[in-house]
Amino acid sequence: MARGSRRMLQRPPPHMPTLRRLFAKVLALLCAGGLQAQAQAQAAVADLPLEQLMQMQVTTASRYAQTALEAPAAVSVVTADDIRLLGYRTLAEVLGSMRGLYISYDRAYHYLGMRGFATPGDYNTRVLLLVNGVRFNDNLYDQAGIGTDFPLDLDLVDRVEFVPGPGSAVYGANAFFGVVNVITRTGRQLAGPQVSTEVGSHGSAKLRLSVGTVDALGADWLVSATRATKRGADQRYPAFDTPANPGGVAQRLDYDRSTQLFVRRAHEGLVLTLAHGERTKGVPTAAFSQVFNDPRSRFIDQSTLLAAEYTTQLQPSLALTGRLYAGRYQYVGDYVYDYPPVTLNRDVGTGQWWGTEWQWVSTALARHKLSWGLDYRRDTRIDQTNIDIAPPAQYLDVRRKGDVLGLYFQDEYALSPDLTLHAGLRWGKQSGSASAVHPRLGLVYWWNPSTAVKLLHGTAYRPPNAYERDYRVDLPGGVVDGAGLRSERVRTTELALEHAPTGASRLLLTAFRSSVTDLVVLDTASHADRLTVGNTRAVRVHGLEAEAEQRWQGGQRLRMAYGWQRAHDPSQAGPLTNAPRHLLKLQWSDTLHQATGPVLGVGRYAIEAIGIGPRSTVRGTRLPGHVLTNMTYTTRIAGTDVSVGVYNLFDRRHSDPASFEIREDAVRQDGRTYRIKLTYAF
């Protein structure tokens, strides 16, 4: 029997004990219109649709649709309206706005930290990245590209869901600390041809051409192509301040050029998708012990994914979803070394794979919602090579194939009208690693019609990937040791309280504790210019999170999130690298009513502040905490959507911790930047 939906209400703000000065500034902004808006809300709050907050459908927590309150997880969701209103430019910025997440950038890739945990040298391997439910992590590095290497324009995104905690019981490896699912828009939502162009600081420019339509057969089409370039500013690195490089300035090396293509066709339960992305990124940091300020230093990422999904209702109580997908990823790194002589070294990694997924969901048994399935992936190619171009020399040539198989079963069992048990179990096996069994348990209790309590427990694992297993190059910046690697494992328990006193309010409180064993980490070897990969001892993470949201009838919206977490290795003194104790997120948006007419209409502005506490670097330096403020204004002028964004509004100086491959242990980030975006629909 399918359980009936429970109407509940959502979101008021908790007390946030830090960064008082920031709150004072924000409160000053709110006071101008907040009291009047609150009075309006009291009169009309019952008219607000509950679907806006409480009945939002999510699919990531259990691999089938359910409301956010029913899901056995504290799900975070950023919608297309949020992306447009807050002016997000990359998936990294979207994720960085979510509760418990933070971003680091080393001028090459963006890295996702989760609840105070961000291991140096980790290419986002501990988060599973999905697009419309299909895995996007490659089979070589297990990398989840979230910056300009993510092959999808944010204008095509309907929403982004993040499920924190281990998800191996549902998804297998890589669902270690969380799962990100990017759900794209449909052709009907785009409704016709559309062109978008933007320009910004440091010579950045972008052009997108898209069309959404429904053909004569009733098939929904979305086709889009995007080209983006960024000249980048010269970057200064004092460690390279020598007579040959006065001031340590890397000139014209922070450029970024990317191309994206996306095609989606949906008709009668069958969805076909093509996503392709190419990016070329200059490397100003001279990473991996390169010669500084050489224009030949660059990284190239190319990724392609083809997917077909078919959904059908076999019986009134039995649904089937089947997927078939194929992917390819290639990385090309051009490194310049002075052996001597000065030589161009090329690092190439290529991965190809295909896979299939089958899931059945049944409501035939009273009070049970059963789901079970099979996942299989065939890695047809995992190649890694490292060569010198001239004079020619080869240092690495490793070729690998393999299989990944998983079987899982879940039961959503209504023990009583106000108590649901979620139980799941998955068996998985990957070539080169032992099989593993991982459970998930969750209790969702409706304390009263406006309050739900969730007690969640789960485990996850991640076998060493092909890069960690096979990449051994005894050169400057290379990896020289890593024998006997074991799969890393995590065990997490979480208690969440969701309270919603009104249809426009929501409050979330969570407490969590995670224990990680055999963590695979990158470290320095006996030589200063070599690296090693190995398993560490146990790592512990525990913390608290609070999130609140309030919406008013007049269009105002306030969202606040605060996280406190402590990540440490009991065998070592001091905190882990890049593990902030405090995270703060604050968003305020409102509507500005302009003079109406053929040109001007209604505009909206949004202010976002993101605070990250002090963090340690790989060399033990303590970077100070910082608060960055962004402001965006959107309006419509003569039929054209206009967005103006100012990022790092107060021009705060700040740096992110770097990994071992970068000579300086902190990488300076951008100051104040601008973006102007125009979108016209024909």
C-alpha positions as semicolon CSV with decimal commas, in nm:
position;residue;x (nm);y (nm);z (nm)
1;M;0,000;0,000;0,000
2;A;0,140;0,340;-0,093
3;R;0,151;0,555;0,216
4;G;-0,052;0,872;0,193
5;S;0,131;1,204;0,197
6;R;0,140;1,393;0,525
7;R;0,083;1,766;0,499
8;M;0,335;1,948;0,711
9;L;0,466;2,295;0,740
10;Q;0,825;2,431;0,720
11;R;1,118;2,684;0,824
12;P;1,214;2,955;1,098
13;P;1,566;3,066;1,186
14;P;1,780;2,924;1,469
15;H;2,016;3,123;1,689
16;M;2,353;3,171;1,523
17;P;2,622;3,258;1,775
18;T;2,903;3,381;1,547
19;L;3,007;3,671;1,322
20;R;2,801;3,937;1,501
21;R;2,920;4,218;1,285
22;L;2,788;4,049;0,973
23;F;2,451;3,995;1,138
24;A;2,436;4,360;1,239
25;K;2,481;4,467;0,876
26;V;2,224;4,222;0,752
27;L;1,972;4,313;1,020
28;A;2,005;4,677;0,921
29;L;1,906;4,582;0,568
30;L;1,618;4,370;0,690
31;C;1,470;4,628;0,924
32;A;1,372;4,860;0,638
33;G;1,104;4,626;0,509
34;G;1,104;4,326;0,738
35;L;0,838;4,440;0,990
36;Q;0,588;4,531;0,722
37;A;0,654;4,206;0,537
38;Q;0,606;4,006;0,855
39;A;0,267;4,166;0,916
40;Q;0,161;4,079;0,561
41;A;0,278;3,723;0,611
42;Q;0,067;3,675;0,924
43;A;-0,244;3,764;0,727
44;A;-0,176;3,556;0,418
45;V;0,058;3,273;0,521
46;A;-0,221;3,018;0,489
47;D;-0,248;3,102;0,120
48;L;0,114;3,006;0,044
49;P;0,141;2,671;-0,135
50;L;0,296;2,406;0,086
51;E;0,460;2,253;-0,223
52;Q;0,709;2,540;-0,223
53;L;0,877;2,404;0,089
54;M;0,733;2,090;0,245
55;Q;0,602;1,886;-0,047
56;M;0,907;1,933;-0,272
57;Q;0,984;1,603;-0,441
58;V;1,338;1,466;-0,412
59;T;1,472;1,152;-0,578
60;T;1,830;1,115;-0,456
61;A;1,788;0,977;-0,104
62;S;1,617;0,650;-0,207
63;R;1,647;0,652;-0,590
64;Y;1,273;0,716;-0,622
65;A;1,052;1,021;-0,572
66;Q;0,941;1,115;-0,220
67;T;0,889;1,436;-0,029
68;A;1,183;1,596;0,149
69;L;1,027;1,515;0,488
70;E;0,966;1,151;0,401
71;A;1,321;1,096;0,275
72;P;1,561;0,915;0,512
73;A;1,807;1,204;0,495
74;A;1,838;1,577;0,560
75;V;1,831;1,672;0,191
76;S;1,953;2,011;0,065
77;V;1,799;2,148;-0,255
78;V;1,895;2,447;-0,472
79;T;1,643;2,526;-0,745
80;A;1,675;2,694;-1,084
81;D;1,521;3,008;-0,933
82;D;1,789;3,008;-0,662
83;I;2,063;2,972;-0,925
84;R;1,927;3,264;-1,127
85;L;1,849;3,487;-0,830
86;L;2,185;3,438;-0,656
87;G;2,389;3,449;-0,974
88;Y;2,572;3,118;-0,939
89;R;2,822;3,057;-1,220
90;T;2,943;2,701;-1,150
91;L;2,822;2,389;-0,974
92;A;3,093;2,456;-0,716
93;E;2,920;2,783;-0,620
94;V;2,585;2,603;-0,592
95;L;2,731;2,339;-0,359
96;G;2,925;2,598;-0,162
97;S;2,595;2,763;-0,068
98;M;2,458;2,444;0,091
99;R;2,457;2,354;0,459
100;G;2,779;2,182;0,574
101;L;2,965;2,219;0,241
102;Y;3,258;2,441;0,145
103;I;3,478;2,489;-0,163
104;S;3,854;2,517;-0,214
105;Y;4,020;2,623;-0,539
106;D;4,384;2,579;-0,643
107;R;4,363;2,762;-0,980
108;A;4,314;2,430;-1,157
109;Y;4,021;2,243;-0,995
110;H;3,749;2,309;-0,740
111;Y;3,735;2,075;-0,439
112;L;3,433;2,000;-0,223
113;G;3,469;1,985;0,155
114;M;3,194;1,812;0,350
115;R;3,132;1,867;0,720
116;G;3,489;1,971;0,793
117;F;3,651;1,705;0,579
118;A;3,860;1,784;0,267
119;T;4,165;1,564;0,216
120;P;4,453;1,729;0,022
121;G;4,499;1,571;-0,320
122;D;4,145;1,429;-0,330
123;Y;3,974;1,498;-0,663
124;N;3,624;1,487;-0,507
125;T;3,640;1,108;-0,502
126;R;3,433;1,078;-0,185
127;V;3,119;1,232;-0,328
128;L;2,907;1,065;-0,594
129;L;2,805;1,305;-0,872
130;L;2,491;1,218;-1,067
131;V;2,317;1,393;-1,356
132;N;1,953;1,286;-1,377
133;G;2,049;0,986;-1,164
134;V;2,339;0,872;-1,389
135;R;2,691;0,852;-1,243
136;F;2,928;1,126;-1,365
137;N;3,243;1,029;-1,173
138;D;3,501;0,891;-1,416
139;N;3,649;0,541;-1,381
140;L;4,012;0,657;-1,363
141;Y;4,039;0,916;-1,086
142;D;3,683;0,872;-0,951
143;Q;3,672;1,248;-1,003
144;A;3,361;1,460;-0,967
145;G;3,419;1,776;-1,169
146;I;3,229;2,066;-1,012
147;G;3,403;2,371;-1,159
148;T;3,435;2,473;-1,522
149;D;3,522;2,107;-1,592
150;F;3,159;2,012;-1,516
151;P;3,011;1,961;-1,867
152;L;2,671;2,121;-1,811
153;D;2,561;2,485;-1,822
154;L;2,382;2,589;-1,502
155;D;2,109;2,755;-1,710
156;L;1,995;2,402;-1,801
157;V;1,963;2,287;-1,438
158;D;1,620;2,253;-1,278
159;R;1,755;2,174;-0,930
160;V;2,054;2,030;-0,744
161;E;1,998;1,784;-0,460
162;F;2,260;1,693;-0,202
163;V;2,217;1,403;0,039
164;P;2,478;1,409;0,317
165;G;2,616;1,096;0,477
166;P;2,712;0,754;0,342
167;G;2,505;0,626;0,050
168;S;2,683;0,303;-0,038
169;A;2,379;0,098;0,066
170;V;2,198;0,256;-0,229
171;Y;2,468;0,368;-0,474
172;G;2,788;0,176;-0,398
173;A;3,140;0,325;-0,396
174;N;3,201;0,703;-0,406
175;A;2,879;0,770;-0,211
176;F;3,112;0,807;0,087
177;F;3,030;1,144;0,242
178;G;2,735;1,233;0,020
179;V;2,555;1,221;-0,314
180;V;2,501;1,516;-0,552
181;N;2,226;1,481;-0,812
182;V;2,187;1,747;-1,083
183;I;1,842;1,733;-1,241
184;T;1,816;1,909;-1,577
185;R;1,532;2,112;-1,725
186;T;1,305;1,994;-2,004
187;G;1,240;2,144;-2,345
188;R;0,893;2,251;-2,228
189;Q;1,050;2,450;-1,945
190;L;1,280;2,632;-2,186
191;A;0,997;2,681;-2,440
192;G;1,167;2,792;-2,758
193;P;1,502;2,932;-2,876
194;Q;1,711;3,120;-2,624
195;V;2,042;3,305;-2,636
196;S;2,243;3,409;-2,332
197;T;2,564;3,608;-2,317
198;E;2,771;3,737;-2,028
199;V;3,091;3,929;-1,964
200;G;3,285;3,978;-1,645
201;S;3,610;4,052;-1,469
202;H;3,950;3,922;-1,584
203;G;3,836;3,900;-1,946
204;S;3,563;3,644;-1,888
205;A;3,295;3,595;-2,153
206;K;3,031;3,333;-2,222
207;L;2,775;3,258;-2,494
208;R;2,496;3,000;-2,478
209;L;2,256;2,901;-2,756
210;S;1,966;2,676;-2,658
211;V;1,635;2,557;-2,795
212;G;1,355;2,372;-2,618
213;T;1,061;2,235;-2,811
214;V;0,808;1,955;-2,853
215;D;0,807;1,789;-3,195
216;A;0,515;1,653;-3,396
217;L;0,538;1,315;-3,222
218;G;0,511;1,477;-2,879
219;A;0,878;1,424;-2,794
220;D;1,038;1,683;-2,566
221;W;1,370;1,820;-2,697
222;L;1,636;2,031;-2,529
223;V;1,951;2,118;-2,726
224;S;2,215;2,357;-2,596
225;A;2,574;2,463;-2,669
226;T;2,792;2,688;-2,453
227;R;3,133;2,846;-2,507
228;A;3,314;3,024;-2,224
229;T;3,654;3,190;-2,200
230;K;3,846;3,369;-1,928
231;R;4,177;3,546;-1,974
232;G;4,247;3,549;-1,602
233;A;4,459;3,788;-1,399
234;D;4,832;3,756;-1,342
235;Q;4,898;3,564;-1,020
236;R;5,174;3,639;-0,771
237;Y;5,354;3,365;-0,575
238;P;5,628;3,493;-0,340
239;A;5,792;3,148;-0,322
240;F;5,899;3,195;-0,686
241;D;6,037;3,547;-0,641
242;T;6,380;3,510;-0,802
243;P;6,598;3,726;-1,027
244;A;6,467;3,525;-1,322
245;N;6,104;3,587;-1,209
246;P;6,093;3,924;-1,029
247;G;5,801;3,934;-0,788
248;G;5,709;3,571;-0,857
249;V;5,437;3,670;-1,108
250;A;5,278;3,407;-1,335
251;Q;5,178;3,600;-1,645
252;R;4,873;3,508;-1,856
253;L;4,861;3,156;-1,710
254;D;4,528;3,165;-1,525
255;Y;4,320;3,131;-1,842
256;D;4,020;2,901;-1,870
257;R;3,848;2,795;-2,195
258;S;3,555;2,554;-2,204
259;T;3,292;2,417;-2,443
260;Q;2,972;2,236;-2,344
261;L;2,711;2,048;-2,546
262;F;2,389;1,902;-2,406
263;V;2,105;1,718;-2,583
264;R;1,801;1,564;-2,414
265;R;1,502;1,391;-2,575
266;A;1,209;1,250;-2,375
267;H;0,909;1,064;-2,514
268;E;0,667;0,813;-2,362
269;G;0,891;0,706;-2,073
270;L;1,217;0,697;-2,274
271;V;1,477;0,967;-2,207
272;L;1,795;0,997;-2,416
273;T;2,078;1,224;-2,300
274;L;2,411;1,340;-2,439
275;A;2,647;1,557;-2,236
276;H;2,990;1,660;-2,359
277;G;3,243;1,903;-2,215
278;E;3,596;2,016;-2,298
279;R;3,811;2,245;-2,087
280;T;4,165;2,381;-2,116
281;K;4,306;2,539;-1,800
282;G;4,635;2,722;-1,759
283;V;4,837;2,634;-1,449
284;P;4,989;2,942;-1,283
285;T;5,097;2,761;-0,963
286;A;5,372;2,549;-1,126
287;A;5,210;2,247;-0,962
288;F;5,398;1,916;-0,939
289;S;5,742;2,085;-0,923
290;Q;5,721;2,245;-1,269
291;V;5,925;2,531;-1,409
292;F;5,754;2,852;-1,298
293;N;5,583;3,086;-1,545
294;D;5,615;2,867;-1,854
295;P;5,320;2,923;-2,094
296;R;5,317;2,556;-2,198
297;S;5,188;2,443;-1,856
298;R;4,821;2,346;-1,886
299;F;4,555;2,085;-1,801
300;I;4,293;1,956;-2,047
301;D;3,975;1,773;-1,942
302;Q;3,733;1,610;-2,187
303;S;3,424;1,418;-2,077
304;T;3,134;1,261;-2,264
305;L;2,830;1,073;-2,138
306;L;2,552;0,900;-2,333
307;A;2,252;0,767;-2,140
308;A;1,915;0,609;-2,210
309;E;1,653;0,571;-1,938
310;Y;1,318;0,394;-1,964
311;T;1,048;0,408;-1,697
312;T;0,728;0,208;-1,708
313;Q;0,449;0,092;-1,479
314;L;0,448;-0,288;-1,514
315;Q;0,149;-0,319;-1,280
316;P;-0,048;-0,068;-1,072
317;S;0,179;-0,155;-0,778
318;L;0,508;-0,224;-0,963
319;A;0,729;0,026;-1,147
320;L;1,046;-0,044;-1,344
321;T;1,331;0,192;-1,432
322;G;1,612;0,076;-1,660
323;R;1,922;0,266;-1,767
324;L;2,197;0,204;-2,019
325;Y;2,489;0,446;-2,032
326;A;2,840;0,488;-2,172
327;G;3,107;0,739;-2,084
328;R;3,455;0,858;-2,169
329;Y;3,696;1,086;-1,983
330;Q;4,042;1,201;-2,083
331;Y;4,293;1,411;-1,894
332;V;4,600;1,561;-2,061
333;G;4,853;1,745;-1,848
334;D;5,145;1,931;-2,003
335;Y;5,419;1,978;-1,743
336;V;5,743;2,168;-1,796
337;Y;6,050;2,039;-1,608
338;D;6,412;2,143;-1,594
339;Y;6,593;1,809;-1,559
340;P;6,804;1,980;-1,716
341;P;6,743;2,060;-1,998
342;V;6,396;2,217;-1,988
343;T;6,163;1,944;-2,117
344;L;5,791;1,918;-2,185
345;N;5,643;1,617;-2,004
346;R;5,293;1,492;-2,093
347;D;5,064;1,302;-1,858
348;V;4,761;1,131;-2,017
349;G;4,481;0,944;-1,846
350;T;4,195;0,791;-2,046
351;G;3,891;0,608;-1,915
352;Q;3,602;0,448;-2,104
353;W;3,309;0,255;-1,961
354;W;2,954;0,141;-2,016
355;G;2,697;0,027;-1,764
356;T;2,339;-0,061;-1,690
357;E;2,106;-0,011;-1,394
358;W;1,773;-0,180;-1,321
359;Q;1,539;-0,088;-1,038
360;W;1,196;-0,219;-0,936
361;V;0,969;-0,035;-0,689
362;S;0,670;-0,220;-0,544
363;T;0,383;-0,112;-0,319
364;A;0,203;-0,449;-0,338
365;L;0,254;-0,528;0,032
366;A;0,051;-0,331;0,282
367;R;0,257;-0,063;0,462
368;H;0,571;-0,154;0,262
369;K;0,739;0,026;-0,024
370;L;0,999;-0,217;-0,154
371;S;1,273;-0,137;-0,402
372;W;1,549;-0,359;-0,533
373;G;1,791;-0,345;-0,819
374;L;2,111;-0,433;-0,997
375;D;2,395;-0,205;-1,111
376;Y;2,671;-0,318;-1,345
377;R;2,958;-0,124;-1,499
378;R;3,219;-0,250;-1,742
379;D;3,544;-0,050;-1,749
380;T;3,660;-0,115;-2,103
381;R;3,961;0,114;-2,083
382;I;4,168;0,264;-1,800
383;D;4,499;0,385;-1,945
384;Q;4,769;0,600;-1,785
385;T;5,084;0,714;-1,964
386;N;5,361;0,959;-1,887
387;I;5,616;1,061;-2,151
388;D;5,866;1,331;-2,241
389;I;5,788;1,492;-2,576
390;A;6,142;1,586;-2,686
391;P;6,373;1,414;-2,642
392;P;6,124;1,126;-2,622
393;A;6,116;0,909;-2,309
394;Q;5,847;0,701;-2,141
395;Y;5,802;0,663;-1,763
396;L;5,456;0,510;-1,730
397;D;5,233;0,290;-1,945
398;V;4,959;0,112;-1,745
399;R;4,644;-0,035;-1,896
400;R;4,363;-0,183;-1,693
401;K;4,009;-0,316;-1,741
402;G;3,754;-0,423;-1,485
403;D;3,398;-0,472;-1,365
404;V;3,178;-0,325;-1,093
405;L;2,867;-0,513;-0,977
406;G;2,613;-0,421;-0,711
407;L;2,287;-0,570;-0,580
408;Y;2,067;-0,382;-0,335
409;F;1,735;-0,405;-0,153
410;Q;1,538;-0,140;0,040
411;D;1,220;-0,144;0,244
412;E;1,023;0,165;0,347
413;Y;0,800;0,015;0,617
414;A;0,524;0,215;0,788
415;L;0,540;0,072;1,141
416;S;0,257;0,303;1,243
417;P;0,087;0,612;1,100
418;D;0,358;0,832;1,255
419;L;0,667;0,606;1,238
420;T;0,848;0,473;0,929
421;L;1,147;0,240;0,915
422;H;1,387;0,263;0,620
423;A;1,613;-0,041;0,588
424;G;1,856;-0,104;0,305
425;L;2,137;-0,345;0,221
426;R;2,380;-0,357;-0,071
427;W;2,640;-0,608;-0,183
428;G;2,910;-0,481;-0,413
429;K;3,220;-0,613;-0,587
430;Q;3,482;-0,425;-0,788
431;S;3,773;-0,575;-0,980
432;G;4,090;-0,572;-0,771
433;S;3,904;-0,532;-0,439
434;A;3,719;-0,760;-0,202
435;S;3,340;-0,766;-0,202
436;A;3,159;-0,555;0,057
437;V;2,816;-0,549;0,223
438;H;2,680;-0,220;0,353
439;P;2,355;-0,154;0,542
440;R;2,147;0,158;0,596
441;L;1,888;0,213;0,868
442;G;1,661;0,509;0,924
443;L;1,368;0,593;1,146
444;V;1,139;0,883;1,056
445;Y;0,900;0,982;1,335
446;W;0,629;1,246;1,303
447;W;0,626;1,396;1,652
448;N;0,330;1,617;1,560
449;P;0,185;1,749;1,235
450;S;0,463;2,009;1,205
451;T;0,767;1,821;1,340
452;A;0,961;1,519;1,210
453;V;1,255;1,346;1,377
454;K;1,498;1,132;1,177
455;L;1,750;0,886;1,323
456;L;1,987;0,764;1,051
457;H;2,278;0,521;1,040
458;G;2,480;0,391;0,748
459;T;2,817;0,275;0,624
460;A;3,011;0,326;0,301
461;Y;3,333;0,220;0,136
462;R;3,562;0,332;-0,145
463;P;3,821;0,102;-0,305
464;P;4,143;0,272;-0,423
465;N;4,093;0,402;-0,775
466;A;4,317;0,328;-1,075
467;Y;4,519;0,648;-1,024
468;E;4,590;0,564;-0,660
469;R;4,675;0,201;-0,745
470;D;4,882;0,238;-1,061
471;Y;5,030;0,586;-1,099
472;R;5,402;0,547;-1,014
473;V;5,641;0,793;-1,176
474;D;5,979;0,858;-1,015
475;L;6,010;1,217;-1,138
476;P;5,970;1,555;-0,967
477;G;5,607;1,582;-0,864
478;G;5,548;1,210;-0,929
479;V;5,421;0,937;-0,700
480;V;5,687;0,688;-0,589
481;D;5,511;0,457;-0,343
482;G;5,165;0,321;-0,264
483;A;5,177;-0,056;-0,229
484;G;4,914;-0,255;-0,040
485;L;4,633;0,002;-0,045
486;R;4,313;-0,101;0,131
487;S;3,954;0,017;0,077
488;E;3,856;0,305;0,302
489;R;3,538;0,284;0,507
490;V;3,310;0,519;0,697
491;R;3,037;0,470;0,955
492;T;2,797;0,759;1,024
493;T;2,513;0,819;1,267
494;E;2,291;1,127;1,238
495;L;1,996;1,269;1,429
496;A;1,786;1,531;1,248
497;L;1,491;1,742;1,361
498;E;1,274;1,921;1,104
499;H;1,015;2,166;1,233
500;A;0,773;2,374;1,026
501;P;0,534;2,597;1,218
502;T;0,395;2,768;0,905
503;G;0,370;2,698;0,535
504;A;0,648;2,948;0,465
505;S;0,890;2,854;0,742
506;R;1,127;2,566;0,805
507;L;1,385;2,481;1,070
508;L;1,638;2,197;1,057
509;L;1,874;2,081;1,333
510;T;2,115;1,790;1,291
511;A;2,385;1,620;1,496
512;F;2,621;1,374;1,331
513;R;2,922;1,156;1,403
514;S;3,143;0,976;1,148
515;S;3,431;0,734;1,187
516;V;3,665;0,676;0,892
517;T;3,917;0,391;0,873
518;D;4,197;0,324;0,623
519;L;4,159;0,664;0,462
520;V;4,358;0,683;0,135
521;V;4,567;1,002;0,138
522;L;4,838;1,175;-0,063
523;D;5,149;1,271;0,133
524;T;5,511;1,373;0,089
525;A;5,777;1,103;0,065
526;S;6,140;1,118;0,176
527;H;6,216;1,348;-0,120
528;A;6,071;1,696;-0,110
529;D;5,958;1,677;-0,474
530;R;5,801;1,327;-0,463
531;L;5,464;1,208;-0,334
532;T;5,329;0,888;-0,185
533;V;4,982;0,735;-0,145
534;G;4,888;0,535;0,163
535;N;4,623;0,446;0,421
536;T;4,605;0,645;0,743
537;R;4,465;0,541;1,076
538;A;4,114;0,623;1,196
539;V;3,973;0,973;1,151
540;R;3,680;1,107;1,353
541;V;3,431;1,376;1,255
542;H;3,141;1,502;1,465
543;G;2,935;1,818;1,464
544;L;2,608;2,008;1,469
545;E;2,420;2,192;1,193
546;A;2,126;2,430;1,194
547;E;1,934;2,574;0,901
548;A;1,635;2,806;0,889
549;E;1,430;2,960;0,612
550;Q;1,150;3,217;0,615
551;R;0,950;3,341;0,318
552;W;0,717;3,639;0,323
553;Q;0,416;3,719;0,109
554;G;0,581;4,029;-0,033
555;G;0,855;3,821;-0,197
556;Q;1,119;3,848;0,074
557;R;1,319;3,540;0,168
558;L;1,575;3,475;0,441
559;R;1,782;3,159;0,475
560;M;2,051;3,096;0,734
561;A;2,269;2,791;0,795
562;Y;2,538;2,735;1,054
563;G;2,762;2,433;1,100
564;W;3,006;2,340;1,372
565;Q;3,223;2,036;1,312
566;R;3,543;1,887;1,449
567;A;3,750;1,656;1,228
568;H;4,064;1,503;1,377
569;D;4,299;1,207;1,373
570;P;4,321;1,074;1,732
571;S;4,681;0,968;1,670
572;Q;4,795;1,321;1,578
573;A;4,787;1,654;1,753
574;G;4,596;1,943;1,601
575;P;4,312;1,960;1,346
576;L;4,308;1,801;1,003
577;T;4,418;2,000;0,700
578;N;4,150;2,223;0,546
579;A;3,899;2,139;0,820
580;P;3,719;2,456;0,938
581;R;3,544;2,439;1,273
582;H;3,270;2,686;1,169
583;L;3,064;2,736;0,852
584;L;2,805;3,009;0,806
585;K;2,567;3,070;0,514
586;L;2,323;3,360;0,492
587;Q;2,093;3,462;0,204
588;W;1,846;3,748;0,181
589;S;1,642;3,840;-0,126
590;D;1,363;4,087;-0,195
591;T;1,164;4,238;-0,481
592;L;1,207;4,594;-0,603
593;H;0,897;4,737;-0,771
594;Q;1,013;4,970;-1,046
595;A;0,812;5,202;-1,261
596;T;0,615;4,972;-1,490
597;G;0,598;5,027;-1,862
598;P;0,726;4,884;-2,189
599;V;1,086;4,888;-2,066
600;L;1,112;4,836;-1,691
601;G;0,921;4,594;-1,471
602;V;0,997;4,420;-1,142
603;G;1,352;4,353;-1,027
604;R;1,490;4,136;-0,750
605;Y;1,810;4,163;-0,553
606;A;1,985;3,901;-0,345
607;I;2,263;3,921;-0,088
608;E;2,461;3,613;0,008
609;A;2,729;3,589;0,277
610;I;2,945;3,278;0,320
611;G;3,171;3,246;0,622
612;I;3,443;2,983;0,663
613;G;3,636;2,949;0,988
614;P;4,016;2,922;1,022
615;R;4,181;2,628;0,843
616;S;4,519;2,458;0,865
617;T;4,744;2,397;0,565
618;V;4,953;2,088;0,489
619;R;5,252;2,261;0,655
620;G;5,061;2,353;0,969
621;T;5,005;2,720;0,888
622;R;4,677;2,853;1,023
623;L;4,478;3,051;0,765
624;P;4,237;3,305;0,918
625;G;3,864;3,270;0,867
626;H;3,680;3,496;0,629
627;V;3,333;3,609;0,523
628;L;3,263;3,672;0,155
629;T;2,959;3,871;0,045
630;N;2,800;3,851;-0,299
631;M;2,521;4,069;-0,438
632;T;2,307;4,005;-0,745
633;Y;2,035;4,209;-0,912
634;T;1,800;4,060;-1,173
635;T;1,534;4,231;-1,381
636;R;1,370;4,227;-1,724
637;I;1,432;4,508;-1,972
638;A;1,262;4,519;-2,313
639;G;1,201;4,144;-2,311
640;T;1,557;4,060;-2,202
641;D;1,646;3,907;-1,865
642;V;1,933;4,103;-1,710
643;S;2,151;3,986;-1,422
644;V;2,427;4,192;-1,262
645;G;2,644;4,027;-0,999
646;V;2,921;4,154;-0,773
647;Y;3,121;3,880;-0,602
648;N;3,337;3,934;-0,294
649;L;3,163;4,268;-0,261
650;F;3,395;4,405;0,010
651;D;3,713;4,283;-0,166
652;R;3,825;4,059;0,121
653;R;4,171;3,906;0,092
654;H;4,158;3,532;0,151
655;S;4,334;3,209;0,057
656;D;4,248;2,840;0,036
657;P;4,475;2,560;0,162
658;A;4,672;2,388;-0,115
659;S;4,773;2,025;-0,155
660;F;5,126;1,884;-0,149
661;E;5,183;1,926;-0,522
662;I;5,182;2,308;-0,493
663;R;5,493;2,476;-0,356
664;E;5,305;2,737;-0,154
665;D;5,071;2,589;0,107
666;A;4,794;2,845;0,039
667;V;4,653;2,977;-0,289
668;R;4,531;3,336;-0,304
669;Q;4,172;3,376;-0,427
670;D;4,009;3,650;-0,635
671;G;3,914;3,985;-0,492
672;R;3,606;4,175;-0,606
673;T;3,475;4,058;-0,945
674;Y;3,176;4,143;-1,164
675;R;2,943;3,974;-1,409
676;I;2,673;4,107;-1,642
677;K;2,444;3,852;-1,806
678;L;2,176;3,900;-2,073
679;T;1,927;3,629;-2,171
680;Y;1,675;3,664;-2,452
681;A;1,406;3,411;-2,543
682;F;1,262;3,428;-2,895
